[in-house]
Amino acid sequence: MERDDLVAVALGERPAGLVIRGGRLVNVYSGEIYFADVAIAGDRIAAVGDVDRCVGEGTKVVEAAGRYLVPGFIEGHIHVGATSLAVTELARLLVPYGTAAIVTDFNEATKVQGPQVARYYLDEAKRTPLSVYYSPFHTSLIPTDGRDGVTLEQLDEMMSWPEAKELREWNVQQHRSPNEKVRRAGEMARAHGLRLAGHLRLFMGGLLHASVASGAVSDHETYTVEEAVERIRAGVALQMRFGSAHWHEIHDVLRVVTERRLDSSLVMFSTDEQEIVDVRDHGFLDHRVRMAIEAGVAPMDAVRMASLNPARYLGVTGDLGGIAPGRKAFVNLVDDMRSFTITEVVYGEQSVAKDQRYVAKLERPDYPREFYGTVKLKRPLTAADFEIAAVGNGSGTAKVRVIGFHPEAMGTKELHLDLSVVDGKVQVDLEREIVKLASIERIGGIGKHGVGFVKGLTMRRGALGFTYHPGPSELAVIGTDDEDMALVANRIAELGGGLVVVADGEIIAEVPMPLHGVVSDASAEEVEAGMRHAKRAIADVIGIDFISNYYRLTGFFIPGVSPELRMSVKGLLKVAYAGDQLKVEPIPVVMDAEGPAA
């Protein structure tokens, strides 16, 4: 709607399209809660308070009946691929939980097929109630096996898009990167007026201050209240994280508000990554607001953390952040400010969601043909591709490097363990919970792959694999049996990407994700049902039974992020700090072998 028309409605010169009547306004600007009506014209709010002058023939009325009117929420840092949904179905999933906007990068799909993919999804979002702000990722510049990175010229164009708000994920390591293209990316972001969204995991003292001095203005990697205090003191936006891979740190970080009593205006929420099943079971930012209130945060402050604070951080307060004239018409109707259940969502001139279900019309598009067929193997894989050779051809034992995992611990450990050797091949050890994992190049079909070991998954049998993870999105496989691992990989290639679970030579669950091998083209309901079945199979049949038993596994395949062992198509990688830089180098799985093991 044109602003002149909006002004005319506000003055009572023409009727509003919809009025929300009888609600208690949660005014995040003034800190008050009071009865007020809301008049909406088109996709924006015309007036708030006494809006009788805005009501005319044809004005639709939503009776709030004393419910609280809460502004739409903004998720400040998410990789949407973890939901397994493309944008339209993502809106169908998230809007009923009060989500008005997200900030994301489409990095995995961009690395697979280029910046035109991100542009397509940003345009797709415009046909939904979900606003999508864009945060290109400097890692998209870096070529990987089988694919080129985006060029600096392409990144410059991406930064010029009106949806672009940030460059993620920045710190002193990127500012001093030996890769000139990465350093240039930071300079270009500043020239475009974009924020440098931080990745400040474990940074304190000098590393934190150097990162902030380099331009980093936010952090979603804060784990303790001590880290939270130092970030707020440094003016860093604290994006408290709760997602499928990270569910514990928010309880400690919230103490920065409830116990340390620091100003909460820099505090907000993020999920980073969250599976569709976890969204449906717990909610989204509404769940984080409930958690904050239960932890002792004042309800008004908890709402601000999900709305006004991220809007101010992003510089979008003219559109979102509160319920006021001129802002986008996205209003959550909440039963009360303690249990905080969103019972209805009004977007524009219609009620679009009730009782956590989307009820309005929302049609997903037919996606371009070129978005499909991105999982390319040089040839079908066999069990032999997952064998790990020991030194010599005999039997006995071999000392190997193993990724050590515990479902209740942050990160992984490097373990040096003795494993049995049969006919010159190192074996898994199910009694000690040691199984194999492999990363297989799947874009260029060049035949490159790496195989290693991981301990701590409680896996009893079978194999599973997937093509989405917040990194290079290669074809990742984890298994107890080489034959089953080959079956998983080949089936994923047939599907064009996705999640596949196999036991004893039989496929027992699969969720196709054929768009770039990253997300599904199916409905949210279909994907949810498929993921529930697959997650039950992963837990009940093959034995990986801990929280987020699919998504937690993807972290093993993200090289170059944290100082740990990771698996890649080049084999096992050791990621460690060297001064202010992360050093990434291939290392052999079998410790007495010469050179990196395949």
Beta strands, then each sheet from edge to edge (+ up, - down):
strand 1: 18-27
strand 2: 32-41
strand 3: 44-49
strand 4: 60-63
strand 5: 68-71
strand 6: 73-75
strand 7: 99-104
strand 8: 131-134
strand 9: 166-170
strand 10: 195-198
strand 11: 218-219
strand 12: 237-241
strand 13: 267-270
strand 14: 330-334
strand 15: 342-347
strand 16: 350-354
strand 17: 357-358
strand 18: 396-404
strand 19: 413-422
strand 20: 425-426
strand 21: 434-440
strand 22: 449-455
strand 23: 463-466
strand 24: 475-479
strand 25: 498-503
strand 26: 506-512
strand 27: 565-568
strand 28: 571-578
strand 29: 581-586
sheet 1: 3+ 2- 1+ 4+
sheet 2: 3+ 2- 1+ 5+ 14- 15+ 16- 17+
sheet 3: 6+ 7+ 8+
sheet 4: 9+ 10+
sheet 5: 11+ 12+ 13+
sheet 6: 20+ 19- 18+ 22+ 21- 24+ 23- 25+ 26-
sheet 7: 27+ 28- 29+
end
